[in-house]
Amino acid sequence: MTTLRRLLVGLALLLTAACSSGGEKADRAEPTPTRTPSAVADPTPSESASASVSPGISTPTHRPKPSAPSRSPDRTPATTAAPAGAGFPDAGNTGPRVRLKPRATGNMSVTTDGAVIRGQDITGSLDVYANNVTVIDSRITSTNWWGINLRPGYRGLRVLHTTITAVPGKGPDNGGVDYAVSNMGSSSIEVGWCDISVFGNALSMGQGNLHDNYVHGLVPFRNNGGEWQHTDAVISGGGSNGTLVIRHNTLLNPVPVDQGASAAVGLFADTGHVSNTVIDGNLLAGGAYALYGGGDGATGITVTNNVFSTRYHRYSGVYGAVTAWNAGGAGNVWRGNRFSDGTPITPEPAG
């Protein structure tokens, strides 16, 4: 009996030791986490790092459709009145719209009706002896009397989205160059969205449709007679039976008056009375007077909604904004013209 008890006690001790050892192993074991489907789908930190996402910028899973840029006052800088030149043609919205192909042609005569000159960078001038010629998206760099000249008896010239300039000191008029576009033809021509500089008288014609052009940087020179060449951004000599429309252009004449400056727009009765002319919505500056209005015999002259800039002179021109305005001429209208600060302009009578 004693021996049996001893055996039972020993067996109990062995069982107790075994249970105690198993309990220690269970206490040290790491619990296995339960991963929900959402936890499995979450990216690890290395997966969520991306060069296209900047710190501090949230990137929602469902991106809303982009809306138009906000123009709320809190995102727009406070400004005063728009500059006087705002909305008028300049170097940014005139001239060619395409890449140009250089052509050292020298002075060229165009003799084919309906010819189209497009995308050309021409070193030379164009003398047009044809009808319905179009010059578009090109550049003319002249050392001749003119950049483009429509000869008598021809019609239908169009010059659009083109730069017309010259090389100062290289022209035939004692180094000067006279006309960017000259209309000697039998009908109106169109000149639009052009960037024009250097020539003494940039746009020379009694009939035409001149719109959305940027005329600037006229260069003074002494002509072959030894006198300072008179300079004008637009000039008409009168005597035309057609209509001249000058609308929404920037017409600047920075030439000093003692070096020949006449006007930004000069309507002169050199070859007959000036008539049938519309001058509307332009930015004018420079000259002895910014506008010569045609004189005593002028009729059918409409001058409306023009801004006379004071960028060169206090009164737009050296001596004033306008002269030679025939207020009593049949069909003459003066309305809505003002200085760049908004001050209305009332012309003095011609004479």
C-alpha positions in Angstrom: 0.0 0.0 0.0 2.8 2.3 0.8 4.5 1.4 -2.5 1.3 2.1 -4.5 0.8 5.5 -2.8 4.4 6.5 -3.6 3.8 5.6 -7.3 0.6 7.6 -7.3 2.3 10.6 -5.8 5.1 10.5 -8.3 2.6 10.2 -11.2 0.8 13.3 -9.9 4.0 15.3 -9.7 4.9 14.4 -13.3 1.4 15.5 -14.5 1.6 18.8 -12.5 5.0 19.6 -14.1 3.7 18.8 -17.6 0.7 21.2 -17.2 2.9 23.9 -15.7 5.3 23.7 -18.7 2.4 23.9 -21.2 1.0 27.0 -19.5 4.3 28.9 -19.8 4.5 28.3 -23.6 0.9 29.5 -24.0 1.6 32.8 -22.1 4.6 33.6 -24.4 2.9 32.9 -27.7 2.0 36.0 -29.9 -1.7 36.2 -30.7 -2.5 35.9 -34.4 -4.5 39.1 -35.5 -7.7 38.7 -37.3 -7.5 40.7 -40.7 -10.7 42.0 -42.0 -11.2 42.4 -45.8 -10.8 46.1 -45.5 -7.5 45.7 -43.6 -6.2 43.4 -46.4 -7.1 46.0 -49.0 -5.3 48.9 -47.3 -1.9 49.7 -48.9 1.3 49.5 -46.9 3.2 52.7 -46.4 5.6 51.9 -49.3 2.6 51.4 -51.6 0.9 54.7 -50.7 4.0 56.9 -51.4 3.8 58.4 -54.9 5.8 61.1 -56.7 2.5 62.4 -58.2 0.9 63.2 -54.9 2.3 66.1 -52.9 2.3 66.0 -49.1 -0.7 67.8 -47.7 -2.9 67.4 -50.8 -5.8 65.1 -50.5 -6.6 62.8 -53.4 -10.2 61.5 -53.2 -10.9 58.2 -54.8 -13.8 59.7 -56.9 -12.5 62.9 -58.5 -15.2 65.5 -59.3 -15.3 66.9 -62.9 -13.2 70.0 -63.1 -15.2 73.2 -63.0 -14.5 76.6 -64.7 -11.7 78.7 -63.1 -13.1 80.8 -60.2 -13.4 84.5 -60.9 -14.5 85.4 -57.4 -13.3 88.7 -56.0 -11.1 87.0 -53.4 -9.1 85.3 -56.1 -8.8 88.3 -58.4 -6.3 91.1 -57.6 -7.9 94.4 -57.0 -7.3 96.8 -59.9 -8.0 100.3 -60.9 -9.4 101.2 -64.3 -8.0 99.2 -67.2 -4.9 100.6 -69.0 -5.7 102.9 -72.0 -4.3 100.3 -74.4 -6.3 97.4 -73.0 -8.3 95.6 -75.7 -6.5 97.2 -78.6 -4.2 95.4 -81.1 -0.6 94.9 -80.0 2.3 92.5 -80.8 0.5 89.6 -79.1 -2.6 89.5 -81.4 -1.2 90.7 -84.8 1.2 89.3 -87.3 1.6 85.7 -88.6 0.1 82.8 -86.7 2.2 80.0 -88.3 5.9 79.1 -88.6 7.4 80.9 -91.5 9.6 79.7 -94.4 12.4 82.2 -95.1 12.7 83.4 -98.8 15.4 85.9 -99.8 13.4 86.9 -102.9 14.5 90.5 -103.3 11.8 92.8 -104.7 9.1 90.7 -106.3 6.3 91.5 -108.8 3.1 89.5 -108.4 1.3 89.1 -111.8 -1.0 86.1 -111.2 -4.7 86.8 -110.4 -5.8 85.1 -107.3 -2.2 84.4 -106.1 -1.9 83.5 -102.4 1.3 84.2 -100.5 1.1 82.2 -97.2 3.6 81.4 -94.5 6.5 83.1 -96.2 9.3 85.2 -94.6 10.2 87.4 -97.5 13.3 89.6 -97.6 12.1 92.0 -100.3 8.9 93.8 -101.3 5.8 92.9 -103.2 4.7 94.9 -106.2 1.2 93.7 -107.2 0.1 93.8 -110.8 -2.9 91.4 -110.4 -6.4 91.1 -109.0 -7.5 89.4 -105.8 -4.1 88.7 -104.4 -3.9 87.6 -100.8 -0.9 87.9 -98.5 -1.5 86.0 -95.2 0.4 84.7 -92.3 3.7 86.1 -93.7 6.5 88.6 -93.0 7.8 91.2 -95.4 11.1 92.9 -94.6 11.7 95.6 -97.2 14.5 97.9 -98.4 12.3 99.3 -101.1 9.9 102.3 -101.3 7.1 100.1 -100.0 6.4 96.8 -98.4 3.3 95.9 -100.5 2.1 98.1 -103.4 -1.1 97.6 -105.4 -0.7 99.2 -108.8 -3.2 101.3 -110.6 -6.0 99.4 -112.5 -5.9 96.4 -110.1 -8.2 95.5 -107.2 -9.0 93.0 -104.5 -5.8 93.0 -102.5 -6.0 91.4 -99.0 -3.2 91.6 -96.4 -4.0 89.6 -93.3 -2.0 88.4 -90.2 1.2 89.7 -91.6 4.2 91.5 -90.3 5.4 94.3 -92.5 8.6 96.1 -91.6 11.8 97.5 -93.2 15.5 98.0 -92.6 16.1 101.6 -91.4 18.8 103.4 -93.4 18.6 100.9 -96.3 15.7 102.3 -98.3 15.9 104.2 -101.6 14.5 107.5 -100.3 17.9 108.7 -98.9 17.9 105.6 -96.7 14.3 105.8 -95.8 11.3 103.6 -96.6 7.9 105.2 -97.3 4.9 103.0 -97.4 4.1 99.7 -95.7 1.0 99.1 -97.8 0.0 101.5 -100.6 -3.3 101.3 -102.5 -2.9 102.8 -106.0 -5.6 100.5 -107.3 -9.1 101.0 -108.5 -11.0 99.7 -105.4 -10.9 99.1 -101.7 -8.3 96.7 -100.2 -8.3 95.0 -96.8 -5.5 95.1 -94.3 -6.2 93.3 -91.0 -4.4 91.9 -88.0 -1.0 93.2 -89.2 2.0 94.3 -87.3 3.5 97.3 -89.1 6.6 99.3 -88.2 9.5 101.5 -89.5 7.9 102.9 -92.6 7.4 106.7 -92.8 3.7 106.5 -93.9 2.6 103.0 -92.9 -0.9 102.7 -94.5 -1.3 104.9 -97.5 -4.7 104.9 -99.2 -8.0 106.8 -99.9 -10.1 103.7 -99.9 -9.8 100.5 -97.9 -10.8 98.5 -94.9 -8.1 98.8 -92.2 -9.0 96.9 -89.1 -7.3 95.3 -86.0 -3.8 96.5 -87.0 -0.8 97.4 -84.8 1.1 100.3 -86.3 4.1 101.4 -84.2 7.8 102.3 -84.2 7.8 104.6 -87.2 11.4 105.7 -88.0 12.2 109.3 -89.0 14.4 110.0 -92.0 15.5 112.9 -94.3 14.1 112.2 -97.8 15.9 112.7 -101.1 15.0 116.3 -101.0 16.9 116.7 -97.7 13.8 117.4 -95.7 12.4 115.3 -92.8 9.9 112.9 -94.3 6.4 113.5 -92.9 5.3 110.5 -90.9 1.7 109.1 -90.4 0.4 105.8 -89.2 -2.5 106.2 -91.7 -2.5 108.8 -94.5 -5.1 109.7 -97.1 -4.5 112.4 -99.7 -8.2 112.9 -100.6 -9.9 112.8 -104.0 -11.1 109.2 -103.7 -14.5 108.0 -104.8 -14.4 105.0 -102.5 -14.8 104.6 -98.7 -12.0 104.4 -96.2 -12.8 102.5 -93.0 -10.3 102.7 -90.1 -11.7 100.6 -87.3 -10.2 99.1 -84.1 -6.5 99.7 -84.8 -3.6 100.8 -82.6 -2.0 103.7 -84.5 1.1 105.2 -82.9 3.4 107.8 -84.2 6.3 108.2 -81.8 8.4 110.4 -84.2 9.4 113.9 -82.7 7.6 116.7 -84.4 10.9 118.4 -85.3 11.8 115.2 -87.3 8.7 115.2 -89.4 5.8 113.8 -87.4 2.4 114.7 -88.8 -0.3 112.5 -87.3 -1.5 109.1 -86.2 -4.3 109.5 -88.8 -3.8 112.2 -91.4 -6.7 113.1 -93.8 -5.1 115.6 -96.1 -6.7 117.3 -99.1 -3.6 116.9 -101.2 -5.3 115.6 -104.4 -8.9 116.5 -103.7 -11.5 116.8 -100.9 -11.5 114.1 -98.3 -14.8 112.2 -98.0 -16.5 109.0 -97.0 -14.2 108.1 -94.2 -15.0 106.1 -91.0 -12.6 106.3 -88.0 -14.1 104.2 -85.2 -12.8 102.6 -82.0 -9.1 103.2 -82.5 -6.3 103.9 -80.1 -4.4 107.0 -81.5 -1.2 108.7 -80.2 1.5 111.0 -81.5 2.2 113.4 -84.3 1.8 117.2 -84.3 -1.9 116.4 -84.0 -3.1 112.8 -83.5 -5.8 113.4 -86.1 -6.0 115.7 -89.1 -9.7 115.8 -89.9 -9.8 116.7 -93.6 -10.2 120.4 -93.6 -12.9 122.8 -94.9 -14.1 120.7 -97.8 -14.3 117.4 -96.0 -17.7 115.6 -96.0 -19.0 112.3 -94.8 -16.3 111.9 -92.1 -17.4 109.9 -89.1 -15.1 109.9 -86.1 -16.5 107.9 -83.2 -15.5 106.2 -80.0 -11.7 106.7 -80.4 -9.2 106.8 -77.5 -6.5 109.5 -77.8 -3.6 108.3 -75.8 -1.2 110.6 -74.0 1.7 108.2 -74.0 3.9 110.5 -76.0 2.4 114.0 -75.5 0.1 115.6 -72.9 -2.6 116.2 -75.5 -2.1 113.1 -77.6 -0.3 115.1 -80.3 2.2 117.8 -79.6 -0.2 120.6 -80.3 -3.5 118.7 -79.6 -5.6 115.7 -80.3 -7.3 117.0 -83.5 -7.2 119.7 -86.0 -8.8 120.6 -89.4 -12.2 119.2 -88.3 -15.0 120.5 -90.5 -17.9 120.5 -88.0 -20.3 121.9 -90.6 -19.5 119.5 -93.4 -22.3 117.3 -94.8 -22.4 114.0 -93.0 -19.6 114.8 -90.6 -20.0 113.2 -87.2 -17.9 113.6 -84.1 -19.0 111.4 -81.1 -17.7 109.5 -78.1 -14.0 110.5 -78.6 -12.0 110.9 -75.4 -8.5 111.0 -73.9 -7.2 107.9 -72.2 -8.4 109.2 -68.8 -11.9 109.4 -70.1 -12.0 113.2 -70.7 -14.2 114.0 -73.7 -12.6 115.8 -76.7 -14.4 118.6 -78.5 -12.5 119.7 -81.7 -12.0 123.3 -82.6 -13.5 124.4 -86.0 -11.4 124.0 -89.1 -9.6 127.0 -90.4 
